[in-house]
Amino acid sequence: MGEVLATRPRVPFFEVHSENYYLEGGPALAALGRIRADYSLSLHGVGMSLGSADSLDLNHVEKLKTLIASVEPALVSEHLCWSAVGGRHLNDLLPLPYTEESLDLACARVAELQERIGREVAVENVSTYLTFADSTIPEWEFVVALAQRTGCKLLLDVNNVYVNATNHGFDADRYIAAVPAEAVAEIHLAGFEEADGCLIDTHGAPVAPDVWALYERTIGKIGPRPTLIEWDTDIPSFDVLQREAATAQRILERRDAVAA
């Protein structure tokens, strides 16, 4: 944050993890407010556990609602996964079985969250490293059905589409083709690493060439969308991050859009 406040880089928006700012005052929240004065913000949650059998954590929801009122973000998003059950929280974004029962549950949670915070939520497709024998719905159909039934938006993580397509043997372009353009509110890009024949979404490397190519095809299909480069581990200098964003920007400029 210090570098952003000092240099005021020429990017249109920043995204932060919502839970890092569930605070009652303090320097971090004050710095976020100063950034918000000059930039649009996207709030990206990691702990709502929308796919859990547990009910929504209403304390968590109220903290999110308070933060929304404070910073007035352009977008509020969460992950399509579960990360807590029985009151126990796990430090991961765990996959769902793609079944009708699971879809019903996720739709109910998303609808309740949107009602409680009084606005649309964008739901992100996550990277996964296993599949469930009980799954009966292709991932892309599950994600699209969630948006259609709840009216939520999608945060389309193109890197996760590529990672899952490679790990589970489906066609990434088929996934992209199934996603309604009007449902996509934002796009994420990130880097992955390969380990034992599996791609791991590490957010610790540059965007891979094949993911850039898929992203360009995605923009060609759905049109321009605000695009974020995620880099959470082994974080390089800000110049490196800006170069990654500039690559996305060059693709988007052909369709009059913005990247951050």
Accessible surface in RSA format (square Angstrom, percent):
REM  Atomic radii and reference values for relative SASA: ProtOr
REM  Chains: A
REM  Algorithm: Lee & Richards
REM  Probe-radius: 1.40
REM  Slices: 20
REM RES _ NUM      All-atoms   Total-Side   Main-Chain    Non-polar    All polar
REM                ABS   REL    ABS   REL    ABS   REL    ABS   REL    ABS   REL
RES MET A   1    80.98  41.9  38.91  25.8  42.06 100.2  33.70  28.7  47.28  62.6
RES GLY A   2    52.54  64.8   0.00   N/A  52.54  64.8  39.71 109.0  12.82  28.7
RES GLU A   3    92.32  53.0  81.02  61.3  11.29  26.9  33.30  64.4  59.02  48.2
RES VAL A   4    12.62   8.3  12.59  11.4   0.02   0.1  12.61  11.0   0.01   0.0
RES LEU A   5    34.35  19.1  23.79  17.0  10.57  26.6  23.87  16.8  10.49  28.2
RES ALA A   6    85.32  78.4  44.75  69.1  40.57  92.3  55.20  77.7  30.12  79.8
RES THR A   7    81.68  58.1  54.72  55.5  26.95  64.2  59.41  79.8  22.26  33.7
RES ARG A   8   102.91  43.2  90.46  46.1  12.46  29.7  47.62  65.1  55.29  33.5
RES PRO A   9    12.24   8.9   2.23   2.0  10.01  36.4  10.28   8.5   1.97  12.2
RES ARG A  10   239.56 100.6 203.45 103.7  36.11  86.0  88.52 121.0 151.04  91.5
RES VAL A  11    23.45  15.4  13.49  12.2   9.96  24.0  16.19  14.1   7.26  19.7
RES PRO A  12    53.48  39.0  33.51  30.5  19.97  72.6  44.49  36.7   8.99  55.9
RES PHE A  13    15.25   7.6  14.98   9.3   0.27   0.7  14.98   9.1   0.27   0.8
RES PHE A  14    37.10  18.6  36.95  22.9   0.14   0.4  37.10  22.5   0.00   0.0
RES GLU A  15    30.20  17.3   4.92   3.7  25.29  60.2   3.02   5.8  27.18  22.2
RES VAL A  16    23.83  15.7  17.58  15.9   6.25  15.1  23.83  20.7   0.00   0.0
RES HIS A  17    61.86  33.8  58.14  40.4   3.73   9.5  44.26  45.6  17.61  20.5
RES SER A  18     0.86   0.7   0.86   1.1   0.00   0.0   0.33   0.7   0.53   0.7
RES GLU A  19    45.65  26.2  29.51  22.3  16.14  38.4  29.44  56.9  16.21  13.2
RES ASN A  20    94.07  64.9  76.62  74.0  17.45  42.0  18.26  43.9  75.81  73.3
RES TYR A  21    24.29  11.3  22.06  12.5   2.23   5.8   2.35   1.8  21.94  27.0
RES TYR A  22    40.27  18.8  15.63   8.9  24.64  64.1  20.55  15.4  19.72  24.3
RES LEU A  23    80.77  45.0  62.50  44.7  18.27  45.9  66.71  46.8  14.06  37.8
RES GLU A  24   185.20 106.3 143.15 108.3  42.05 100.1  65.07 125.9 120.14  98.1
RES GLY A  25    40.11  49.5   0.00   N/A  40.11  49.5  30.22  82.9   9.89  22.2
RES GLY A  26    44.41  54.8   0.00   N/A  44.41  54.8  28.55  78.4  15.86  35.5
RES PRO A  27   119.90  87.4 110.16 100.4   9.75  35.4 116.92  96.5   2.99  18.6
RES ALA A  28    43.12  39.6  35.59  54.9   7.54  17.1  42.22  59.5   0.90   2.4
RES LEU A  29    32.68  18.2  29.45  21.1   3.24   8.1  29.46  20.7   3.22   8.7
RES ALA A  30    51.43  47.3  36.32  56.1  15.11  34.4  48.10  67.7   3.33   8.8
RES ALA A  31    10.57   9.7  10.57  16.3   0.00   0.0  10.57  14.9   0.00   0.0
RES LEU A  32     0.29   0.2   0.29   0.2   0.00   0.0   0.29   0.2   0.00   0.0
RES GLY A  33    35.60  43.9   0.00   N/A  35.60  43.9  27.10  74.4   8.51  19.0
RES ARG A  34   123.84  52.0 118.38  60.3   5.45  13.0  60.35  82.5  63.49  38.5
RES ILE A  35     6.88   3.9   6.88   5.1   0.00   0.0   6.88   5.0   0.00   0.0
RES ARG A  36    74.40  31.2  72.59  37.0   1.81   4.3  16.81  23.0  57.58  34.9
RES ALA A  37    84.68  77.9  42.70  65.9  41.98  95.5  54.74  77.1  29.94  79.3
RES ASP A  38    85.64  60.0  52.11  51.9  33.53  79.3  20.16  47.4  65.49  65.3
RES TYR A  39    19.15   8.9  13.04   7.4   6.11  15.9  15.85  11.9   3.30   4.1
RES SER A  40    49.49  41.8  45.40  60.6   4.09   9.4   7.72  16.4  41.77  58.5
RES LEU A  41     0.40   0.2   0.27   0.2   0.14   0.3   0.27   0.2   0.14   0.4
RES SER A  42     2.59   2.2   2.59   3.5   0.00   0.0   2.59   5.5   0.00   0.0
RES LEU A  43     0.00   0.0   0.00   0.0   0.00   0.0   0.00   0.0   0.00   0.0
RES HIS A  44     2.16   1.2   2.16   1.5   0.00   0.0   1.93   2.0   0.23   0.3
RES GLY A  45     3.35   4.1   0.00   N/A   3.35   4.1   3.35   9.2   0.00   0.0
RES VAL A  46    53.31  35.1  46.24  41.9   7.07  17.0  46.31  40.2   7.00  19.0
RES GLY A  47    20.78  25.6   0.00   N/A  20.78  25.6  15.02  41.2   5.77  12.9
RES MET A  48     8.18   4.2   1.07   0.7   7.11  16.9   1.99   1.7   6.18   8.2
RES SER A  49    12.43  10.5   7.65  10.2   4.78  11.0   7.65  16.3   4.78   6.7
RES LEU A  50     0.04   0.0   0.04   0.0   0.00   0.0   0.04   0.0   0.00   0.0
RES GLY A  51    10.95  13.5   0.00   N/A  10.95  13.5   0.35   1.0  10.60  23.7
RES SER A  52     3.78   3.2   1.61   2.1   2.17   5.0   3.78   8.1   0.00   0.0
RES ALA A  53    77.81  71.5  52.58  81.1  25.23  57.4  52.98  74.6  24.83  65.8
RES ASP A  54    45.23  31.7  37.90  37.7   7.32  17.3  22.74  53.5  22.49  22.4
RES SER A  55    93.56  79.1  75.55 100.8  18.01  41.5  36.24  77.2  57.32  80.3
RES LEU A  56    10.32   5.8   0.65   0.5   9.67  24.3   2.62   1.8   7.71  20.7
RES ASP A  57    65.93  46.2  55.60  55.3  10.32  24.4  31.54  74.2  34.39  34.3
RES LEU A  58    82.17  45.8  77.54  55.5   4.63  11.6  77.84  54.7   4.33  11.6
RES ASN A  59    93.48  64.5  84.15  81.3   9.32  22.5  30.17  72.6  63.30  61.2
RES HIS A  60    23.33  12.8  21.56  15.0   1.78   4.5   8.32   8.6  15.01  17.5
RES VAL A  61     0.62   0.4   0.62   0.6   0.00   0.0   0.62   0.5   0.00   0.0
RES GLU A  62    90.96  52.2  90.54  68.5   0.42   1.0  44.46  86.0  46.50  38.0
RES LYS A  63    90.29  44.0  84.80  52.0   5.49  13.1  43.47  39.1  46.82  49.9
RES LEU A  64     4.39   2.4   4.39   3.1   0.00   0.0   4.39   3.1   0.00   0.0
RES LYS A  65    90.90  44.3  89.80  55.1   1.10   2.6  46.97  42.3  43.93  46.8
RES THR A  66    92.21  65.6  85.93  87.1   6.28  15.0  64.67  86.9  27.54  41.6
RES LEU A  67     4.88   2.7   2.61   1.9   2.27   5.7   4.53   3.2   0.35   0.9
RES ILE A  68    18.60  10.6  18.08  13.5   0.52   1.2  18.08  13.0   0.52   1.4
RES ALA A  69    77.52  71.3  50.23  77.5  27.29  62.1  59.81  84.2  17.71  46.9
RES SER A  70    72.50  61.3  34.22  45.7  38.28  88.2  25.50  54.3  47.01  65.9
RES VAL A  71     4.90   3.2   2.78   2.5   2.12   5.1   4.38   3.8   0.52   1.4
RES GLU A  72   119.43  68.6 111.47  84.3   7.96  19.0  34.14  66.0  85.29  69.6
RES PRO A  73     7.74   5.6   0.00   0.0   7.74  28.1   0.00   0.0   7.74  48.1
RES ALA A  74    73.67  67.7  39.92  61.6  33.76  76.8  51.35  72.3  22.32  59.1
RES LEU A  75    27.74  15.4  27.74  19.8   0.00   0.0  27.74  19.5   0.00   0.0
RES VAL A  76     1.31   0.9   1.18   1.1   0.13   0.3   1.18   1.0   0.13   0.3
RES SER A  77     1.06   0.9   0.00   0.0   1.06   2.4   0.00   0.0   1.06   1.5
RES GLU A  78     3.86   2.2   3.86   2.9   0.00   0.0   1.64   3.2   2.22   1.8
RES HIS A  79    11.18   6.1  10.90   7.6   0.28   0.7   2.24   2.3   8.94  10.4
RES LEU A  80     7.76   4.3   3.87   2.8   3.89   9.8   3.87   2.7   3.89  10.5
RES CYS A  81     2.08   1.6   2.08   2.3   0.00   0.0   0.00   0.0   2.08   2.2
RES TRP A  82    66.17  26.6  66.17  32.0   0.00   0.0  58.97  31.4   7.20  11.7
RES SER A  83     7.19   6.1   6.94   9.3   0.25   0.6   4.63   9.9   2.56   3.6
RES ALA A  84     7.54   6.9   7.54  11.6   0.00   0.0   7.54  10.6   0.00   0.0
RES VAL A  85    65.88  43.4  64.69  58.6   1.20   2.9  64.69  56.2   1.20   3.3
RES GLY A  86    65.17  80.4   0.00   N/A  65.17  80.4  40.36 110.8  24.81  55.6
RES GLY A  87    62.75  77.4   0.00   N/A  62.75  77.4  36.25  99.5  26.49  59.3
RES ARG A  88   187.45  78.7 183.39  93.5   4.06   9.7  59.66  81.5 127.79  77.4
RES HIS A  89   126.62  69.2  95.78  66.6  30.84  78.9  64.61  66.6  62.00  72.1
RES LEU A  90    83.33  46.4  72.45  51.8  10.88  27.3  75.35  52.9   7.98  21.5
RES ASN A  91   162.08 111.8 126.18 121.9  35.90  86.4  41.75 100.5 120.32 116.3
RES ASP A  92    86.53  60.6  75.89  75.5  10.63  25.1  17.33  40.8  69.20  69.0
RES LEU A  93    53.89  30.0  46.57  33.3   7.32  18.4  46.57  32.7   7.32  19.7
RES LEU A  94    39.68  22.1  39.68  28.4   0.00   0.0  39.68  27.9   0.00   0.0
RES PRO A  95    19.21  14.0  18.79  17.1   0.42   1.5  19.13  15.8   0.07   0.5
RES LEU A  96     6.91   3.8   3.99   2.9   2.91   7.3   3.99   2.8   2.91   7.8
RES PRO A  97    40.72  29.7  40.72  37.1   0.00   0.0  40.72  33.6   0.00   0.0
RES TYR A  98    33.83  15.8  33.83  19.2   0.00   0.0  26.04  19.6   7.78   9.6
RES THR A  99    24.02  17.1  24.02  24.3   0.00   0.0  20.25  27.2   3.77   5.7
RES GLU A 100   106.34  61.1 104.46  79.0   1.88   4.5  58.12 112.4  48.22  39.4
RES GLU A 101   143.29  82.3 135.63 102.6   7.66  18.2  52.68 101.9  90.61  74.0
RES SER A 102    14.89  12.6   7.33   9.8   7.56  17.4  11.93  25.4   2.96   4.1
RES LEU A 103     6.54   3.6   6.54   4.7   0.00   0.0   6.54   4.6   0.00   0.0
RES ASP A 104    73.63  51.6  68.22  67.9   5.42  12.8  25.53  60.1  48.10  48.0
RES LEU A 105    47.57  26.5  40.82  29.2   6.74  16.9  47.33  33.2   0.24   0.6
RES ALA A 106     0.04   0.0   0.04   0.1   0.00   0.0   0.04   0.1   0.00   0.0
RES CYS A 107    10.38   7.8   9.54  10.6   0.84   2.0   9.84  24.9   0.54   0.6
RES ALA A 108    53.99  49.6  40.52  62.5  13.48  30.7  49.52  69.7   4.47  11.8
RES ARG A 109    36.58  15.4  36.58  18.6   0.00   0.0   0.51   0.7  36.07  21.9
RES VAL A 110     0.11   0.1   0.11   0.1   0.00   0.0   0.11   0.1   0.00   0.0
RES ALA A 111    46.98  43.2  41.02  63.3   5.96  13.5  42.68  60.1   4.29  11.4
RES GLU A 112    52.19  30.0  48.81  36.9   3.39   8.1  24.65  47.7  27.55  22.5
RES LEU A 113     0.25   0.1   0.25   0.2   0.00   0.0   0.25   0.2   0.00   0.0
RES GLN A 114    22.99  12.9  19.99  14.6   3.01   7.2  10.51  22.4  12.49   9.5
RES GLU A 115   146.76  84.3 120.49  91.2  26.28  62.6  49.73  96.2  97.04  79.2
RES ARG A 116    95.88  40.3  85.39  43.5  10.49  25.0  18.84  25.8  77.04  46.7
RES ILE A 117    13.12   7.5   0.00   0.0  13.12  31.6   0.11   0.1  13.01  35.3
RES GLY A 118    66.27  81.7   0.00   N/A  66.27  81.7  34.03  93.4  32.24  72.2
RES ARG A 119    74.08  31.1  59.17  30.2  14.92  35.5  36.97  50.5  37.11  22.5
RES GLU A 120    92.08  52.9  82.91  62.7   9.17  21.8  35.77  69.2  56.31  46.0
RES VAL A 121     0.42   0.3   0.15   0.1   0.27   0.7   0.42   0.4   0.00   0.0
RES ALA A 122     0.33   0.3   0.00   0.0   0.33   0.8   0.00   0.0   0.33   0.9
RES VAL A 123     1.97   1.3   0.98   0.9   1.00   2.4   0.98   0.9   1.00   2.7
RES GLU A 124     3.80   2.2   3.72   2.8   0.08   0.2   0.08   0.2   3.72   3.0
RES ASN A 125     4.50   3.1   1.87   1.8   2.63   6.3   1.73   4.2   2.77   2.7
RES VAL A 126     6.98   4.6   4.67   4.2   2.31   5.6   5.19   4.5   1.79   4.8
RES SER A 127    16.11  13.6  10.80  14.4   5.31  12.2   0.00   0.0  16.11  22.6
RES THR A 128     5.52   3.9   5.52   5.6   0.00   0.0   1.69   2.3   3.83   5.8
RES TYR A 129    97.48  45.5  68.36  38.9  29.13  75.8  65.42  49.2  32.06  39.5
RES LEU A 130    96.97  54.0  87.24  62.4   9.73  24.5  94.13  66.1   2.85   7.7
RES THR A 131    96.14  68.4  69.96  70.9  26.18  62.4  40.58  54.5  55.56  84.0
RES PHE A 132    75.78  37.9  66.06  40.9   9.72  25.3  68.70  41.7   7.08  20.3
RES ALA A 133   113.06 104.0  65.47 101.0  47.59 108.3  78.80 111.0  34.26  90.8
RES ASP A 134   107.73  75.5  97.84  97.4   9.89  23.4  23.90  56.2  83.84  83.6
RES SER A 135    37.20  31.4  15.67  20.9  21.53  49.6  14.20  30.2  22.99  32.2
RES THR A 136   105.75  75.2  69.39  70.3  36.35  86.6  73.62  98.9  32.12  48.6
RES ILE A 137    23.98  13.6  17.76  13.2   6.22  15.0  19.38  14.0   4.60  12.5
RES PRO A 138    49.63  36.2  36.97  33.7  12.66  46.0  48.73  40.2   0.90   5.6
RES GLU A 139    12.13   7.0   8.10   6.1   4.03   9.6   4.47   8.6   7.66   6.3
RES TRP A 140    19.05   7.6  19.01   9.2   0.04   0.1  14.23   7.6   4.81   7.8
RES GLU A 141    85.76  49.2  79.83  60.4   5.93  14.1  28.63  55.4  57.13  46.6
RES PHE A 142     0.00   0.0   0.00   0.0   0.00   0.0   0.00   0.0   0.00   0.0
RES VAL A 143     5.80   3.8   5.80   5.2   0.00   0.0   5.80   5.0   0.00   0.0
RES VAL A 144    15.73  10.4  15.73  14.2   0.00   0.0  15.73  13.7   0.00   0.0
RES ALA A 145    22.05  20.3  21.03  32.4   1.02   2.3  21.99  31.0   0.06   0.2
RES LEU A 146     0.00   0.0   0.00   0.0   0.00   0.0   0.00   0.0   0.00   0.0
RES ALA A 147     7.13   6.6   3.08   4.8   4.04   9.2   3.34   4.7   3.79  10.0
RES GLN A 148   129.88  72.6  94.54  69.1  35.34  84.1  39.65  84.4  90.23  68.4
RES ARG A 149   127.99  53.7  89.98  45.9  38.01  90.5  50.57  69.1  77.42  46.9
RES THR A 150    23.03  16.4   1.60   1.6  21.43  51.1   7.37   9.9  15.66  23.7
RES GLY A 151    42.51  52.4   0.00   N/A  42.51  52.4  34.43  94.5   8.08  18.1
RES CYS A 152     4.60   3.5   0.00   0.0   4.60  10.8   0.00   0.0   4.60   5.0
RES LYS A 153    60.27  29.4  60.27  37.0   0.00   0.0  24.71  22.2  35.56  37.9
RES LEU A 154     2.15   1.2   2.15   1.5   0.00   0.0   2.15   1.5   0.00   0.0
RES LEU A 155     0.42   0.2   0.00   0.0   0.42   1.0   0.00   0.0   0.42   1.1
RES LEU A 156     1.91   1.1   1.53   1.1   0.38   0.9   1.91   1.3   0.00   0.0
RES ASP A 157     0.29   0.2   0.29   0.3   0.00   0.0   0.00   0.0   0.29   0.3
RES VAL A 158     0.00   0.0   0.00   0.0   0.00   0.0   0.00   0.0   0.00   0.0
RES ASN A 159     0.00   0.0   0.00   0.0   0.00   0.0   0.00   0.0   0.00   0.0
RES ASN A 160     4.50   3.1   4.50   4.3   0.00   0.0   0.00   0.0   4.50   4.3
RES VAL A 161     0.00   0.0   0.00   0.0   0.00   0.0   0.00   0.0   0.00   0.0
RES TYR A 162    45.02  21.0  45.02  25.6   0.00   0.0  22.67  17.0  22.35  27.6
RES VAL A 163     0.00   0.0   0.00   0.0   0.00   0.0   0.00   0.0   0.00   0.0
RES ASN A 164     0.00   0.0   0.00   0.0   0.00   0.0   0.00   0.0   0.00   0.0
RES ALA A 165     9.27   8.5   5.30   8.2   3.97   9.0   5.73   8.1   3.53   9.4
RES THR A 166    71.36  50.8  42.88  43.5  28.48  67.9  44.39  59.6  26.97  40.8
RES ASN A 167    37.41  25.8   3.62   3.5  33.79  81.4   8.37  20.1  29.05  28.1
RES HIS A 168    55.57  30.4  21.44  14.9  34.13  87.3  21.84  22.5  33.73  39.2
RES GLY A 169    70.80  87.3   0.00   N/A  70.80  87.3  35.42  97.2  35.37  79.2
RES PHE A 170    44.40  22.2  26.54  16.4  17.86  46.5  33.80  20.5  10.60  30.3
RES ASP A 171    82.26  57.6  70.94  70.6  11.32  26.8  31.02  73.0  51.24  51.1
RES ALA A 172    12.91  11.9   9.69  15.0   3.22   7.3   9.69  13.7   3.22   8.5
RES ASP A 173    55.00  38.5  51.96  51.7   3.04   7.2  26.32  61.9  28.68  28.6
RES ARG A 174   140.19  58.9 132.96  67.8   7.23  17.2  38.47  52.6 101.72  61.7
RES TYR A 175     0.04   0.0   0.04   0.0   0.00   0.0   0.01   0.0   0.03   0.0
RES ILE A 176     5.96   3.4   5.96   4.4   0.00   0.0   5.96   4.3   0.00   0.0
RES ALA A 177    66.19  60.9  47.32  73.0  18.87  42.9  48.08  67.7  18.11  48.0
RES ALA A 178    39.93  36.7  17.36  26.8  22.57  51.3  28.39  40.0  11.54  30.6
RES VAL A 179     0.21   0.1   0.06   0.1   0.15   0.4   0.21   0.2   0.00   0.0
RES PRO A 180    28.47  20.7  18.86  17.2   9.61  34.9  28.47  23.5   0.00   0.0
RES ALA A 181    30.45  28.0  27.61  42.6   2.84   6.5  27.61  38.9   2.84   7.5
RES GLU A 182   130.46  74.9 115.11  87.1  15.35  36.5  70.31 136.0  60.15  49.1
RES ALA A 183    10.25   9.4   7.83  12.1   2.42   5.5  10.25  14.4   0.00   0.0
RES VAL A 184     5.47   3.6   0.00   0.0   5.47  13.2   0.00   0.0   5.47  14.8
RES ALA A 185    26.45  24.3  10.55  16.3  15.90  36.2  17.81  25.1   8.65  22.9
RES GLU A 186     3.54   2.0   3.54   2.7   0.00   0.0   0.45   0.9   3.09   2.5
RES ILE A 187     0.00   0.0   0.00   0.0   0.00   0.0   0.00   0.0   0.00   0.0
RES HIS A 188     0.00   0.0   0.00   0.0   0.00   0.0   0.00   0.0   0.00   0.0
RES LEU A 189     0.00   0.0   0.00   0.0   0.00   0.0   0.00   0.0   0.00   0.0
RES ALA A 190     0.52   0.5   0.05   0.1   0.47   1.1   0.52   0.7   0.00   0.0
RES GLY A 191     0.01   0.0   0.00   N/A   0.01   0.0   0.00   0.0   0.01   0.0
RES PHE A 192    40.44  20.2  27.54  17.1  12.90  33.6  27.54  16.7  12.90  36.9
RES GLU A 193    84.99  48.8  79.81  60.4   5.18  12.3  28.91  55.9  56.07  45.8
RES GLU A 194   124.95  71.7  92.81  70.2  32.14  76.5  24.46  47.3 100.49  82.0
RES ALA A 195    50.91  46.8  42.13  65.0   8.79  20.0  48.46  68.2   2.46   6.5
RES ASP A 196   157.20 110.1 110.34 109.8  46.86 110.8  43.85 103.2 113.35 113.0
RES GLY A 197    65.19  80.4   0.00   N/A  65.19  80.4  28.86  79.2  36.33  81.4
RES CYS A 198    33.10  25.0  32.18  35.9   0.92   2.2  21.71  55.0  11.39  12.3
RES LEU A 199    12.36   6.9  12.36   8.8   0.00   0.0  12.36   8.7   0.00   0.0
RES ILE A 200    58.77  33.4  58.77  43.8   0.00   0.0  58.77  42.3   0.00   0.0
RES ASP A 201    28.95  20.3  10.45  10.4  18.50  43.8   0.96   2.3  27.99  27.9
RES THR A 202    34.52  24.5  21.00  21.3  13.52  32.2  27.94  37.5   6.58   9.9
RES HIS A 203    27.64  15.1  27.64  19.2   0.00   0.0  23.20  23.9   4.44   5.2
RES GLY A 204    10.51  13.0   0.00   N/A  10.51  13.0   0.37   1.0  10.14  22.7
RES ALA A 205    21.61  19.9  19.16  29.6   2.44   5.6  20.31  28.6   1.29   3.4
RES PRO A 206    77.55  56.5  71.66  65.3   5.89  21.4  71.66  59.2   5.89  36.6
RES VAL A 207     8.23   5.4   0.65   0.6   7.57  18.2   0.65   0.6   7.57  20.5
RES ALA A 208    19.15  17.6  15.29  23.6   3.86   8.8  19.15  27.0   0.00   0.0
RES PRO A 209   111.93  81.6 103.03  93.9   8.90  32.3 106.69  88.1   5.24  32.6
RES ASP A 210    81.37  57.0  78.07  77.7   3.30   7.8  11.90  28.0  69.48  69.3
RES VAL A 211     0.00   0.0   0.00   0.0   0.00   0.0   0.00   0.0   0.00   0.0
RES TRP A 212    34.85  14.0  34.26  16.6   0.60   1.4  27.11  14.5   7.74  12.6
RES ALA A 213    44.50  40.9  35.91  55.4   8.59  19.5  42.99  60.5   1.51   4.0
RES LEU A 214     0.96   0.5   0.96   0.7   0.00   0.0   0.96   0.7   0.00   0.0
RES TYR A 215     0.00   0.0   0.00   0.0   0.00   0.0   0.00   0.0   0.00   0.0
RES GLU A 216    75.14  43.1  72.15  54.6   3.00   7.1  25.31  49.0  49.83  40.7
RES ARG A 217   118.40  49.7 106.13  54.1  12.27  29.2  70.13  95.8  48.27  29.3
RES THR A 218     0.00   0.0   0.00   0.0   0.00   0.0   0.00   0.0   0.00   0.0
RES ILE A 219     3.59   2.0   3.59   2.7   0.00   0.0   3.59   2.6   0.00   0.0
RES GLY A 220    49.60  61.2   0.00   N/A  49.60  61.2  27.10  74.4  22.49  50.4
RES LYS A 221    90.98  44.4  59.02  36.2  31.96  76.1  58.88  53.0  32.10  34.2
RES ILE A 222    10.08   5.7   0.02   0.0  10.06  24.3   1.80   1.3   8.28  22.5
RES GLY A 223     5.25   6.5   0.00   N/A   5.25   6.5   4.87  13.4   0.38   0.9
RES PRO A 224    36.36  26.5  27.71  25.3   8.64  31.4  27.71  22.9   8.64  53.7
RES ARG A 225    43.01  18.1  42.34  21.6   0.66   1.6  11.28  15.4  31.72  19.2
RES PRO A 226    52.89  38.5  52.84  48.2   0.05   0.2  52.84  43.6   0.05   0.3
RES THR A 227     0.02   0.0   0.01   0.0   0.02   0.0   0.01   0.0   0.02   0.0
RES LEU A 228    21.33  11.9  21.33  15.3   0.00   0.0  21.33  15.0   0.00   0.0
RES ILE A 229    21.27  12.1   5.69   4.2  15.58  37.6   5.69   4.1  15.58  42.3
RES GLU A 230    13.69   7.9  10.33   7.8   3.36   8.0   6.12  11.8   7.57   6.2
RES TRP A 231    27.78  11.1  13.28   6.4  14.50  34.0  13.28   7.1  14.50  23.5
RES ASP A 232    73.54  51.5  52.56  52.3  20.98  49.6  23.34  54.9  50.20  50.1
RES THR A 233    68.56  48.8  63.96  64.8   4.60  11.0  64.15  86.2   4.41   6.7
RES ASP A 234   121.39  85.0  90.33  89.9  31.06  73.5  34.98  82.3  86.41  86.2
RES ILE A 235   109.93  62.6  79.48  59.2  30.45  73.4  79.48  57.2  30.45  82.6
RES PRO A 236    37.09  27.0  16.43  15.0  20.66  75.1  29.26  24.2   7.83  48.7
RES SER A 237    68.70  58.1  50.10  66.9  18.60  42.9  53.54 114.0  15.17  21.2
RES PHE A 238    37.30  18.7  31.51  19.5   5.78  15.0  32.30  19.6   4.99  14.3
RES ASP A 239    86.99  60.9  84.23  83.8   2.76   6.5  15.21  35.8  71.78  71.6
RES VAL A 240    37.16  24.5  37.04  33.5   0.12   0.3  37.04  32.2   0.12   0.3
RES LEU A 241    39.21  21.8  37.21  26.6   2.00   5.0  37.47  26.3   1.74   4.7
RES GLN A 242    59.94  33.5  54.36  39.7   5.58  13.3  19.99  42.5  39.95  30.3
RES ARG A 243   147.61  62.0 143.05  72.9   4.57  10.9  71.62  97.9  75.99  46.1
RES GLU A 244    21.61  12.4  21.56  16.3   0.05   0.1   1.19   2.3  20.42  16.7
RES ALA A 245     9.22   8.5   8.77  13.5   0.45   1.0   8.93  12.6   0.29   0.8
RES ALA A 246    40.35  37.1  35.46  54.7   4.89  11.1  39.83  56.1   0.52   1.4
RES THR A 247    35.40  25.2  35.12  35.6   0.28   0.7  22.33  30.0  13.07  19.8
RES ALA A 248     0.00   0.0   0.00   0.0   0.00   0.0   0.00   0.0   0.00   0.0
RES GLN A 249    42.46  23.7  42.46  31.0   0.00   0.0  25.46  54.2  17.00  12.9
RES ARG A 250   136.17  57.2 131.17  66.9   5.00  11.9  60.57  82.8  75.60  45.8
RES ILE A 251    14.19   8.1  12.91   9.6   1.28   3.1  12.91   9.3   1.28   3.5
RES LEU A 252     0.00   0.0   0.00   0.0   0.00   0.0   0.00   0.0   0.00   0.0
RES GLU A 253   102.89  59.1  86.87  65.7  16.01  38.1  30.17  58.4  72.71  59.4
RES ARG A 254   157.98  66.3 122.74  62.6  35.24  83.9  69.86  95.5  88.11  53.4
RES ARG A 255   103.39  43.4  91.67  46.7  11.72  27.9  32.65  44.6  70.73  42.9
RES ASP A 256   137.64  96.4 104.37 103.9  33.27  78.7  37.96  89.3  99.68  99.4
RES ALA A 257    17.73  16.3   4.73   7.3  13.00  29.6  11.58  16.3   6.15  16.3
RES VAL A 258    64.64  42.5  64.57  58.5   0.08   0.2  64.57  56.1   0.08   0.2
RES ALA A 259     4.00   3.7   0.39   0.6   3.61   8.2   0.39   0.5   3.61   9.6
RES ALA A 260    14.05  12.9   1.53   2.4  12.52  28.5  13.52  19.0   0.52   1.4
END  Absolute sums over single chains surface
CHAIN  1 A    11858.2       9089.4       2768.8       6492.1       5366.1
END  Absolute sums over all chains
TOTAL         11858.2       9089.4       2768.8       6492.1       5366.1
